[in-house]
Amino acid sequence: MAATKLQAFWNHPAGPKTIHFWAPTFKWGISIANIADFAKPPEKISYPQQVAVACTGIIWSRYSLVITPKNWNLFSVNVAMAGTGLYQLSRKIRQDYLSDEKDAAPQLEA
């Protein structure tokens, strides 16, 4: 049974013999890097970069379910991209607009 499932996976139209498998597999590197950036302070997060990551994830998640055959590897990596991008954007927005802490510049007294 395991050999049959492995054979089916190997010969699938979006299996490892095609670019439809390898492109999303390497795209996981972007999501992993974004997860690693969770430890980064919010002031170092880039709005344009995270908007691009989130929008890419949302758009391609939908596309991956419309194409034939459905590419579940592409779907899962793009859900992860959308999730990590939206989370990073929420961290940046909370820090920039919702934070009670005001970074007052130190004033020199004469």
Sequence and secondary structure as in RCSB ss.txt:
>XXXX:A:sequence
MAATKLQAFWNHPAGPKTIHFWAPTFKWGISIANIADFAKPPEKISYPQQVAVACTGIIWSRYSLVITPKNWNLF
SVNVAMAGTGLYQLSRKIRQDYLSDEKDAAPQLEA
>XXXX:A:secstr
 HHHHHHHHHHSTTSTTSHHHHHHHHHHHHHHHHHHGGGS GGG  HHHHHHHHHHHHHHHHHHHHSSS  HHHH
HHHHHHHHHHHHHHHHHHIIIII S          
